[in-house]
Amino acid sequence: MNHPITENWLNDFITRGIAEDVGDGDHTALACIPSNDRKSAKLLVKQEGVIAGLTVAEAIFNYLDPSSSWESLASDGDYVLPGQIAARIGGNTQAILKGERLALNTMQRMSGIATLSHKLAKVVADLPVRLIDTRKTTPLLRPLEKWAVKLGGCENYRFGLFDRIMIKDNHIDASGSITQALKQVHDYLINHGLNLEITVEVRNIKEIREVLVVGGCQRIMLDNFLPKDIKEAVSLIGGMMEIEASGGINEHNLREYAETGVDFISLGALTHSAGSLDLSLKIIS
C-alpha cells in the first residue's frame, strides 16, 4: 500500500480496533443475517472535503473477509463532493457490517484532518513558508493522523521524542539556562553517538540573542510571538538558523504570520482541532 504505515502496525491497529468494537460477537448481525450471505455496499461521501484512509478501510474489510472485493472510485488525498461514491465493497455481509464502524471512524477522522490541512495549506500556497504538524495527536493514532496531514498538503515534523532534539521552556527552566541546556544536549549526543538536529524554543528577543551567541542548533522556534515581534526576530537571526513560529496561530491569522518571513509554522490545530468528514456505508444489494 502506498502510505508510510507499516503492515505490522496496521494489522495490530485493525486487530485492536475490531476487538474493541466486536467483543464476543456482533450479535445483531449474527441474529439477522445468514453466515454465508454476501452483499455489496457503497462508501458514500456526505460532505465536501479531502478523503483519507481508503487504503486503511480496504485493509479492514480484507482482514475480516479475505475473499472480499474492493473497488476504489477515489484515491487518498482526492477532493470529494457530497453524493460521490468513494468505493464499492463486496463480500460476506456479516464481515462488512462488522468492519463498518472501524472503517468509517478511521476514515472520518483522517479525512477531517486532511480537509483542514488542505484548507490551511491553500491560505499560504503562494508563500515559501512550510506548514508542519506537531505531537498533539490522538494517542496510538499518530501514524494515521500524520499521514492525513500529508494527504491534505501540509508536512510532518517530529514523529516523537526520539527523532529530534527540541529544547522547550521546561527544559530550559529545569537546566538553568539556554546555554546550559545546549551544552548538556551536545554532551548527551556525543556520549550516545546520536546525530539529531536541534530546535530551541525561545520566548523573547533576549533568549534569541543567547541562542545566537551559543549556536549549535539548526532551528529557533518563536513561541507565542506577535507578528510584529517575529519580523524583528527574523531580521535579528538574519538567516543564520531556520525559524519556526508556533503558538496562537489559526486559520484567521495564519496569513499574517506566514508573511513575516519565517521558514516554518507549526500548527497543533492540524490534528487536535480537526473535525470529521461525514461518510457513510450503505448496503446496496
C-alpha positions in Angstrom: 0.0 0.0 0.0 1.2 3.5 -0.8 1.5 5.0 2.6 4.1 5.3 5.4 2.3 2.9 7.8 3.9 -0.5 8.2 2.0 -3.6 7.6 2.6 -4.8 11.2 1.3 -1.6 12.7 -1.8 -1.6 10.5 -2.6 -5.2 11.3 -2.2 -4.5 15.1 -4.4 -1.4 14.7 -7.1 -3.4 12.9 -7.0 -6.3 15.4 -7.3 -4.0 18.4 -10.0 -1.9 16.7 -12.1 -4.9 15.9 -11.7 -6.4 19.3 -12.8 -3.1 21.0 -16.0 -2.9 18.9 -17.0 -6.5 18.4 -16.1 -8.1 21.7 -17.6 -11.6 21.8 -19.6 -11.1 18.6 -21.7 -8.7 16.5 -24.9 -10.3 17.9 -27.2 -8.1 15.8 -25.7 -9.2 12.5 -25.3 -12.8 13.8 -29.1 -12.8 14.6 -30.3 -11.1 11.4 -28.1 -12.3 8.6 -27.1 -15.9 7.5 -23.5 -16.6 7.9 -23.0 -17.3 4.2 -24.8 -14.3 2.9 -22.9 -12.0 0.6 -23.8 -8.4 -0.3 -22.3 -5.3 -1.9 -22.0 -1.9 -0.3 -21.1 1.6 -1.2 -18.9 4.1 0.7 -20.8 7.4 0.3 -19.4 10.9 0.7 -21.8 13.2 2.5 -19.6 16.2 3.0 -17.2 18.2 0.8 -13.5 17.7 1.6 -10.3 15.7 1.2 -10.8 12.0 1.6 -8.2 9.9 3.5 -7.9 6.4 4.8 -9.4 4.5 1.8 -6.5 2.1 1.9 -7.0 1.5 5.6 -10.6 0.8 5.1 -9.8 -1.7 2.3 -7.4 -3.5 4.7 -10.0 -3.7 7.4 -12.6 -5.4 5.1 -9.9 -7.7 3.7 -8.8 -8.6 7.2 -12.4 -9.6 8.1 -13.1 -11.4 4.8 -10.0 -12.2 2.7 -12.4 -13.1 -0.2 -13.9 -9.6 -0.2 -13.7 -7.3 -3.2 -12.8 -3.6 -3.1 -13.2 -1.0 -5.9 -11.8 2.4 -5.2 -13.6 5.2 -7.0 -11.4 7.9 -5.4 -7.8 8.0 -4.1 -6.5 9.1 -0.7 -5.9 12.8 -0.9 -8.7 13.5 -3.5 -11.1 16.3 -3.0 -14.6 14.8 -2.9 -18.1 16.1 -3.0 -21.4 15.1 -1.4 -23.1 12.3 -3.2 -19.9 10.9 -4.6 -19.3 7.2 -4.2 -15.7 6.7 -2.9 -15.6 2.9 -3.0 -17.6 -0.2 -3.5 -17.2 -3.3 -1.3 -18.4 -6.8 -1.9 -18.2 -9.8 0.5 -19.6 -11.6 3.4 -22.4 -9.4 4.8 -21.6 -10.1 8.4 -18.0 -9.2 7.8 -18.9 -5.9 6.1 -21.2 -4.9 9.0 -18.5 -5.9 11.5 -15.9 -3.7 9.9 -18.3 -0.8 9.0 -17.8 1.3 12.2 -14.0 0.9 12.4 -13.6 1.8 8.8 -15.9 4.8 9.0 -14.5 6.1 12.3 -10.9 5.9 10.9 -11.7 7.5 7.6 -13.9 10.2 9.0 -11.1 11.2 11.4 -8.4 11.1 8.8 -10.5 12.9 6.3 -11.2 15.7 8.7 -7.5 16.2 9.4 -6.7 16.1 5.6 -9.5 18.6 4.9 -8.3 21.1 7.5 -4.7 20.6 6.3 -5.8 21.3 2.7 -7.7 24.4 3.8 -4.8 25.9 5.7 -2.2 25.0 3.0 -4.3 26.9 0.4 -4.1 30.0 2.6 -0.3 30.2 2.2 0.2 28.3 -1.1 1.9 31.3 -2.7 4.4 31.8 0.1 7.6 29.9 0.8 6.6 29.0 4.4 6.0 25.4 5.2 3.2 24.3 7.5 4.1 21.4 9.8 2.2 19.3 12.4 3.1 18.6 16.0 2.9 15.7 18.5 -0.6 16.9 19.5 -2.2 13.8 18.2 -4.6 11.2 19.5 -2.6 8.6 21.5 -1.8 5.5 19.4 -3.3 7.0 16.2 -0.3 9.2 15.4 0.7 7.3 12.2 -2.8 7.7 10.7 -3.2 11.3 11.8 0.2 12.4 10.5 -0.4 10.6 7.2 -3.7 12.5 6.9 -1.8 15.8 7.4 0.4 14.9 4.4 -2.5 13.9 2.3 -4.0 17.3 2.9 -0.9 19.1 1.7 1.0 20.0 4.9 4.1 18.4 6.3 5.1 16.2 9.1 7.6 17.4 11.8 8.8 15.3 14.7 7.1 11.9 14.8 8.0 11.6 18.5 10.5 12.5 21.2 13.1 10.3 19.6 13.8 11.8 16.2 14.8 15.4 17.0 16.0 17.4 20.0 13.6 20.1 20.9 14.7 22.2 23.9 11.5 23.8 25.2 10.8 26.2 28.0 10.5 23.5 30.6 13.9 22.0 29.6 15.5 25.5 29.7 14.0 26.3 33.1 15.0 22.9 34.5 18.5 23.2 33.2 19.0 26.8 34.3 19.5 28.5 31.0 19.6 28.0 27.2 23.4 27.9 27.3 23.4 25.1 29.9 20.7 23.2 28.1 22.5 23.3 24.8 25.8 22.2 26.4 24.1 19.3 28.0 22.4 18.3 24.8 25.6 18.3 22.9 27.4 16.3 25.6 24.5 13.8 25.5 24.5 13.4 21.7 28.3 12.8 21.7 28.2 10.3 24.5 25.4 8.4 22.9 26.6 8.6 19.3 23.5 10.3 18.1 23.1 12.7 15.2 19.9 14.6 15.8 19.0 18.1 14.7 18.3 20.6 17.4 15.5 23.2 17.8 15.5 25.7 20.7 12.2 27.3 21.8 12.5 31.0 22.7 10.1 33.3 24.5 11.6 36.7 23.8 14.3 38.6 21.9 16.7 38.2 24.8 16.6 34.4 24.5 17.1 34.7 20.8 20.3 36.6 21.4 21.5 33.9 23.8 20.9 31.2 21.2 22.8 33.2 18.5 25.8 33.6 20.9 25.9 29.9 21.9 25.0 28.5 18.4 25.0 24.7 17.9 21.4 24.4 16.8 19.6 24.3 13.5 16.3 26.0 14.3 14.8 28.6 16.6 11.2 28.3 17.5 9.4 31.5 18.3 6.8 30.7 20.9 3.7 32.9 21.1 5.4 35.9 19.4 3.2 38.5 17.8 3.7 39.0 14.0 5.5 42.4 14.6 7.9 40.8 17.0 8.5 37.9 14.6 9.6 40.4 12.0 12.1 41.8 14.4 13.3 38.3 15.2 13.6 37.3 11.6 15.8 40.4 11.0 17.9 39.6 14.0 18.5 36.0 13.1 19.4 37.0 9.6 19.2 33.6 8.0 21.8 32.0 10.4 19.2 29.4 11.5 15.8 28.1 10.4 12.9 29.9 12.0 9.7 28.4 13.2 6.7 30.2 14.5 4.3 28.4 16.9 1.5 29.2 19.4 -1.7 31.0 18.9 -1.8 30.6 15.1 -5.0 29.7 13.4 -6.8 30.0 10.1 -7.7 33.6 10.8 -4.2 34.9 11.5 -2.2 32.3 9.5 -1.6 34.5 6.5 -0.3 37.4 8.7 2.2 35.0 10.4 3.3 33.5 7.1 4.1 36.9 5.7 6.7 37.6 8.5 9.4 35.6 6.7 9.5 32.5 8.9 10.5 29.2 7.3 8.0 27.0 9.2 4.7 27.4 11.1 3.8 24.5 13.4 0.1 24.0 14.0 -1.2 21.7 16.7 -4.6 22.5 15.3 -4.0 20.3 12.2 -4.6 17.3 14.4 -6.1 18.4 17.7 -8.8 20.7 16.3 -9.8 18.9 13.1 -13.4 17.7 12.9 -14.6 14.6 11.0 -15.8 14.4 7.4 -19.2 12.9 7.1 -19.1 9.5 5.3 -21.5 6.5 5.4 -21.6 2.9 4.3 -24.8 1.6 2.6 -25.7 -2.0 1.7 -26.9 -1.8 -1.9 -27.6 -5.5 -2.9 
